[in-house]
Amino acid sequence: MTDASETTETAVAAIRASYDTVATAYERLLRAELDARPLERSLLAAFAELVRGPEAGPVADLGCGPGRITAHLAGLGVDAYGIDLSPGMVAVARERHPHLRFEEGTMVALGRRDRELGGAVAWYSTVHMKPESLPEVFAEIHRVLAPGGRLLLAYKAGERVRHLDHAYGHPLSLDVYWVPSGEVEGLLRAAGFAVEARVTRRPDAGDGPRAGEQGFALARKPLVVAGAEAGAPQWGGA
């Protein structure tokens, strides 16, 4: 019998191999995508305003791919760096943005201390994960965020699965999951987040392979209430 950890490792290996294959083409095709996305740019700008500052911790772009969102956040004054499980994507990101930091890693093992980060972005980087894997991902992000830190999540809103065997001009093997917005919000709350905003965008002609509704959630790790009794933590802002 194959246990859950072996299944997860197999899925991660398939995702890594697929994105290693398409890294260069992916970067070229999506390099200027944000130029035609005013809503997405406004969400990133609002997030940047919330997480930047002289005392703010670094912000991780989780599943950064070739680094386009990392670079966009850096251009908004955010101390941003990228993490991706694909060595090919990390190599392309370092080549395209040599002034920024990129490293290999996964969203279930971020290799950061508790409360180290001021913010995190997961920009469509959870779409290849089965919904039952999301609690582990959200719990790990919650762990590494400082109290008051924000998470900006972009995902596919709905309830279906699509298998891709060809994309970005290359053969590959990826499953893409749409998750209902209410379910995503519930999972974030269960992980300890306070959900501050939820936005859904209708598909348009420019979506291409991402046809379907696009979901965005802004969540905050609440602050511990001053004077709470030891052993009985209370959370503000829920």
Beta strands, then each sheet from edge to edge (+ up, - down):
strand 1: 59-62
strand 2: 80-84
strand 3: 102-104
strand 4: 117-123
strand 5: 145-157
strand 6: 160-167
strand 7: 170-178
strand 8: 194-201
strand 9: 213-220
sheet 1: 3+ 2+ 1+ 4+ 5+ 9- 8+
sheet 2: 6+ 7-
end
